[in-house]
Amino acid sequence: MDCLLSLIRKPNGLMGWVSRVRHQLDPKTDNPTRMGIDSTQGLYEIVESPLSLLTTSLVPKKEQLIASWNFISCVDELDAETLFHVLVILLETVSDPLEPEATLPNLPINSPKQIIKATAANPRAYKGTKYKPPKPKIFTQVDLRLYLCDCKSQNQLLLRLSQHWVKALKKLQRVGYDIRSLSSIPKENLIIDPYYAFRYHLHPAVDHPSLPINFHRYLWFSLQGLNWQNVNEYLSIYWELGLDSNFNLLLAFGRLLSLNNGNKTLKWCHIIAQQPESRRLTFTSILIETQIYSTDPLSLDDLERFNQITDDIDYEYRLDCLFIAFNQGISVDYMLGGFQLASKYPSDDHRFDSLDRLDGDCLFPEEAYEYDIRFAEALNLRLYQPSSVQDNDCDVQNIISQAWWEDDVWDFTVSDEM
């Protein structure tokens, strides 16, 4: 599935930066230790695409944006209609911080409406006469798109159009925009940035923070609808993860925020920052692919236990299984016990991707009774025993210290230590 990371306005057009999956993960592959996440390139790539080629599912206001962009490409009057289209673009897109500053000509002056009054020499005000008064200077058509790609020129344009502010807001309201945060009319000493005002309720220009370039380009657009405190929290995580210099993790992080930027995702992002640096990209990618970012996260203690008992070679597969099981309501302790046993008794046949919840408290893989019993004993869970064992169930109080499955009969020793 493609995800929109940002809509950028550039002099040559409106562009979308789209996150795309390089290939799908397959946890049930014959070699589960290699699920396909390249630790150097990551699972995702970014594609730059003209707005016209993006789907309306990615950009619901696509047609309105294209119409507004075309309208301001050849403007013959700076009026309320022009301001309406300018605001649509400024509310729905962000500028490119890498675009060089441009020196643009001053905006032309609107043509005054010619009012001809009667005089002693021309009592009919030139009506019905051969001779006409001099025509006023005609407004030069101008392309305003360049003015929206440069901060200073954008402010100049908004100031020139400020007399039409109220009329333009009424039209925005008619097409579905909430205009309450846009009520401040631009003045010489107070020119709002419509995007900041509309998305984050920041009004004066002095409130506009200086955002890191990569944060601005790949993350900021996905934080629409949050208050500025949450934006600052994501900014702190950005620095903590070193995303200014880790582009592949930045792309995965950007995709995560484009899918969900709520409080639960924010909690997950804090957890990403607590993971070993070498595992953060894989952790984020599997978090996205298992779609559990909108649920309350696992505890840091559980993830610390997981990291301690899981080697790098098994990390992708086991983390995928852990997240899927967690999302299905399967006990995390149960899964971690299984991983611990699998690490203690290495085998190429250990699988954790066929889990199910049965009636009562019985949680186990469907495929092998041996693992059912080992998991249950290791985790103090109640387990329905196979028919070869006496017809009652068993509560084991401590972790098993050695192998106990022999000839369909439980043979184990109890230890007080994990």
C-alpha positions in Angstrom: 0.0 0.0 0.0 1.3 3.4 -0.9 1.3 6.1 1.8 1.5 9.9 1.2 4.4 11.4 3.2 4.0 14.9 1.9 2.5 17.3 -0.7 5.2 19.8 -1.7 4.7 22.9 -3.8 7.6 23.6 -6.2 7.9 26.1 -9.1 7.4 23.3 -11.5 4.3 21.9 -9.9 2.7 20.2 -6.9 4.5 17.0 -6.1 3.7 14.1 -3.8 6.3 12.1 -1.9 5.0 8.6 -1.6 6.2 5.8 0.6 6.2 2.4 -1.2 7.0 -1.1 0.0 9.9 -2.7 -1.9 8.6 -6.2 -1.3 6.2 -7.9 1.1 7.3 -9.7 4.2 6.7 -13.4 4.3 6.9 -14.9 7.9 5.9 -18.3 6.6 8.8 -18.6 4.2 10.9 -21.8 4.3 13.7 -19.9 6.0 12.0 -17.8 8.6 15.2 -16.2 9.8 15.3 -14.2 6.6 12.1 -12.4 6.0 13.4 -9.8 3.6 14.2 -6.7 5.6 17.4 -5.2 4.3 19.2 -3.7 7.3 21.1 -1.3 5.0 18.3 -0.3 2.6 15.2 -0.9 4.7 11.8 -2.2 3.5 10.5 1.1 2.0 11.4 3.5 -0.7 10.2 7.0 -1.5 8.8 7.9 -4.9 8.3 11.5 -6.1 5.2 11.9 -8.2 3.3 14.8 -9.8 -0.1 15.4 -8.0 -1.9 14.6 -11.3 -0.7 11.0 -11.1 -1.7 10.4 -7.5 -5.0 8.8 -6.6 -7.9 10.5 -4.8 -7.5 7.9 -2.0 -4.1 9.4 -1.3 -5.1 13.0 -1.9 -8.9 13.5 -1.4 -8.7 17.2 -2.4 -6.7 16.4 -5.6 -9.1 17.9 -8.1 -9.6 21.1 -6.1 -5.8 21.5 -5.7 -5.2 21.0 -9.4 -7.9 23.6 -10.2 -6.5 26.1 -7.7 -2.9 25.6 -9.0 -4.0 26.1 -12.6 -6.1 29.2 -11.6 -3.1 31.0 -10.0 -0.8 30.3 -12.9 -2.4 33.1 -14.9 -4.1 35.7 -12.7 -5.4 39.0 -14.1 -6.7 40.4 -10.8 -5.8 40.2 -7.1 -9.3 39.6 -5.7 -11.2 37.3 -3.3 -11.3 34.5 -5.9 -7.6 34.7 -6.3 -7.1 34.6 -2.5 -9.4 31.6 -2.2 -7.3 29.6 -4.5 -4.1 30.7 -2.9 -5.3 29.7 0.5 -6.4 26.2 -0.7 -2.9 25.6 -1.9 -1.3 26.9 1.3 -3.6 24.9 3.6 -3.0 21.6 1.7 0.7 21.7 0.8 4.0 22.6 2.4 6.9 24.4 0.8 10.2 22.7 0.0 12.9 23.9 2.5 15.6 23.0 -0.1 14.1 25.3 -2.7 16.5 28.3 -3.2 15.3 31.7 -2.4 14.0 33.5 -5.5 14.0 37.2 -6.3 10.6 37.9 -7.8 9.3 41.1 -9.3 6.9 43.2 -7.2 3.3 42.3 -7.7 1.4 44.4 -10.3 -1.2 46.9 -9.1 -4.8 46.2 -9.7 -6.4 48.2 -12.5 -8.7 50.9 -10.9 -12.3 50.9 -12.1 -12.7 53.7 -14.5 -15.4 56.2 -13.4 -16.1 59.0 -15.9 -17.9 62.0 -14.5 -19.7 64.7 -16.4 -17.9 68.0 -16.8 -18.7 71.4 -18.3 -16.7 70.4 -21.4 -18.2 66.9 -21.6 -21.7 67.1 -19.9 -22.6 63.6 -21.2 -19.4 62.1 -19.7 -18.3 61.1 -23.1 -21.4 59.0 -23.8 -22.3 59.0 -27.5 -19.1 60.9 -28.5 -16.3 59.9 -30.7 -13.7 60.8 -28.3 -13.0 58.7 -25.2 -10.8 59.5 -22.1 -7.4 57.8 -21.7 -7.7 54.2 -20.7 -6.2 53.3 -17.3 -3.2 51.1 -17.1 -4.2 47.4 -17.6 -3.3 44.8 -14.9 -0.5 42.6 -16.1 -1.3 38.9 -15.9 1.0 37.2 -13.4 1.9 33.7 -12.4 1.5 33.5 -8.6 2.8 29.9 -8.3 6.4 31.2 -7.8 5.2 33.5 -5.0 3.9 30.5 -3.0 7.3 28.7 -3.2 9.2 31.5 -1.4 8.4 32.6 2.1 9.0 36.3 1.7 7.1 36.5 -1.5 4.2 34.5 0.0 3.9 37.0 2.8 4.0 39.9 0.3 1.2 38.2 -1.6 -1.0 37.6 1.5 -0.6 41.2 2.5 -1.6 42.5 -0.9 -4.7 40.2 -0.8 -5.6 41.0 2.8 -8.5 43.3 1.9 -10.3 40.3 0.4 -9.7 38.0 3.5 -13.2 37.9 4.8 -14.8 37.1 1.4 -12.2 34.4 0.7 -12.8 32.7 4.1 -16.5 32.6 3.4 -15.9 30.7 0.2 -13.5 28.3 2.0 -16.2 27.7 4.6 -18.7 26.9 1.8 -16.4 24.2 0.4 -16.0 22.6 3.9 -13.0 24.2 5.6 -13.1 25.1 9.3 -12.1 28.8 9.1 -12.0 29.6 12.8 -8.2 29.4 13.1 -7.8 31.7 10.0 -9.6 34.8 11.3 -6.5 36.9 11.8 -6.3 39.3 8.8 -2.6 39.8 7.6 -1.1 43.1 8.6 2.3 44.6 8.1 3.5 43.5 11.5 1.5 40.3 11.7 1.3 38.0 8.7 0.1 34.5 9.6 1.3 31.4 7.8 -2.1 29.8 6.9 -0.7 26.2 7.2 0.6 26.8 10.8 -2.6 28.6 11.7 -4.9 26.0 10.2 -3.1 22.8 11.2 -1.6 23.8 14.6 -3.3 27.1 15.7 -0.1 29.0 15.6 -0.9 32.6 14.4 1.9 35.2 14.6 4.8 34.6 12.3 7.2 34.9 15.3 5.7 31.6 16.6 6.9 29.6 13.6 9.6 27.3 14.8 12.6 26.4 12.7 12.2 22.8 11.8 15.0 20.4 10.7 15.0 20.0 6.9 14.3 16.3 6.9 11.6 16.6 9.6 10.0 19.3 7.5 10.2 17.3 4.3 9.2 13.8 5.4 7.4 14.0 8.7 5.7 17.4 9.3 2.9 16.8 6.7 1.8 13.6 8.5 1.4 15.5 11.9 -1.6 17.4 10.8 -4.3 17.6 13.4 -1.9 17.4 16.4 -1.3 20.2 18.9 2.1 21.8 18.8 3.1 20.0 22.0 2.7 16.6 20.3 4.7 17.9 17.3 7.5 18.9 19.6 7.4 15.5 21.2 7.8 13.9 17.8 10.6 16.3 17.1 12.4 15.2 20.3 12.1 11.6 19.1 13.5 12.6 15.7 16.7 13.9 17.4 16.8 10.9 19.8 16.7 8.5 16.8 19.3 10.5 14.8 16.9 10.7 11.9 18.7 13.6 10.4 21.5 11.2 9.4 19.6 7.8 9.2 17.6 8.1 6.0 16.2 4.6 5.9 14.9 4.7 9.4 13.5 8.2 8.6 11.5 6.7 5.7 10.1 4.0 7.9 9.3 6.5 10.6 7.6 8.7 8.1 5.5 5.9 6.8 4.5 5.0 10.4 3.3 8.6 11.1 1.5 8.8 7.7 -0.5 5.7 8.8 -1.2 6.9 12.3 0.0 9.9 14.4 -2.2 9.3 17.5 -1.1 8.9 21.1 -0.7 5.2 20.9 1.7 5.6 17.9 3.5 8.2 19.9 4.0 5.7 22.7 5.4 3.1 20.2 7.8 5.8 18.9 9.2 6.3 22.4 9.7 2.5 22.6 11.5 2.5 19.2 14.0 5.0 20.7 14.6 2.5 23.6 15.5 -0.3 21.2 19.1 -1.2 20.4 20.2 1.1 17.5 21.0 -1.9 15.2 17.4 -3.2 15.6 15.4 0.0 15.3 14.8 -0.2 11.5 13.6 -3.8 11.7 11.5 -3.0 14.8 9.8 -0.1 13.0 9.2 -2.0 9.8 7.6 -5.0 11.5 5.6 -2.6 13.7 4.2 -1.1 10.5 3.6 -4.4 8.7 1.8 -6.1 11.6 -0.4 -2.9 12.0 -0.3 -2.9 15.8 0.8 0.8 16.1 -2.8 1.8 17.0 -2.9 -0.5 20.0 -1.3 0.1 23.4 2.4 -1.1 23.2 4.2 -3.9 24.9 6.0 -2.9 28.1 9.7 -2.0 27.9 10.4 -4.9 30.4 8.8 -7.4 28.0 10.8 -6.0 25.1 14.0 -6.1 27.1 13.4 -9.7 27.9 12.7 -10.4 24.2 16.0 -8.7 23.2 18.0 -10.6 25.7 16.8 -14.1 24.6 16.7 -13.4 20.8 19.8 -13.5 18.6 20.1 -11.3 15.6 19.5 -14.2 13.2 16.1 -14.9 14.7 15.1 -11.3 15.5 12.9 -10.5 12.4 10.9 -13.7 12.5 10.4 -13.8 16.3 9.5 -10.1 16.5 6.9 -10.5 13.7 5.4 -13.5 15.6 5.4 -11.7 18.9 3.6 -8.7 17.5 1.0 -10.8 15.7 0.4 -12.9 18.8 0.2 -9.7 21.0 -2.3 -8.2 18.6 -4.5 -11.4 18.8 -4.5 -11.3 22.6 -2.1 -14.2 23.1 -0.1 -14.0 26.3 3.3 -12.2 25.9 4.7 -14.2 28.7 3.7 -17.3 26.8 5.4 -16.2 23.7 8.6 -15.2 25.5 8.7 -18.5 27.3 8.5 -20.2 23.9 11.3 -18.1 22.5 13.4 -18.9 25.6 12.9 -22.6 25.2 13.6 -22.4 21.5 16.9 -20.7 22.3 17.7 -23.2 24.9 17.0 -26.2 22.7 18.1 -25.0 19.2 16.3 -26.5 16.2 15.6 -25.6 12.6 12.0 -26.6 13.1 11.0 -24.0 15.7 7.9 -22.2 14.4 5.8 -19.6 16.1 3.5 -18.3 13.4 0.6 -20.8 13.8 -0.9 -19.7 17.1 -4.5 -19.9 18.2 -6.6 -19.1 21.2 -8.8 -22.0 22.4 -11.5 -22.0 25.0 -10.5 -21.4 28.5 -6.9 -20.5 29.3 -5.2 -22.9 26.9 -2.9 -21.1 24.5 -0.6 -23.0 22.3 0.7 -23.7 18.7 -1.6 -26.0 16.8 1.1 -28.1 15.3 2.9 -30.0 18.1 1.9 -31.3 21.5 5.5 -31.3 22.6 5.7 -27.5 22.3 2.3 -27.1 23.8 3.6 -28.8 27.0 6.9 -27.0 27.1 5.3 -23.6 26.6 2.7 -24.2 29.3 5.2 -25.6 31.8 7.6 -22.8 31.2 5.0 -20.1 31.8 2.8 -21.6 34.6 -0.2 -21.8 32.2 -2.9 -24.4 32.4 -2.7 -26.8 29.5 -5.0 -29.6 28.3 -2.9 -32.7 28.1 -2.7 -35.1 25.2 -4.6 -38.3 25.6 -1.5 -40.3 26.4 -1.2 -38.4 29.7 -3.6 -38.7 32.7 -6.9 -36.9 32.1 -6.3 -33.9 34.4 -4.4 -30.7 33.9 -1.3 -29.4 35.6 -0.1 -26.1 37.1 3.7 -25.9 37.0 5.0 -23.4 39.6 8.5 -22.9 38.3 10.4 -22.8 35.0 11.6 -26.2 33.8 15.4 -26.5 33.9 15.9 -29.4 31.5 14.2 -31.4 28.8 11.2 -33.4 30.1 9.5 -35.0 27.1 10.3 -38.7 26.9 8.1 -41.5 25.5 4.9 -39.4 25.8 5.3 -39.1 29.6 6.3 -36.0 31.4 9.8 -36.3 32.9 11.0 -33.0 34.3 12.9 -31.3 37.1 11.7 -28.1 38.7 14.1 -25.2 39.3 13.6 -21.9 41.1 15.6 -20.0 38.5 14.7 -18.8 35.0 
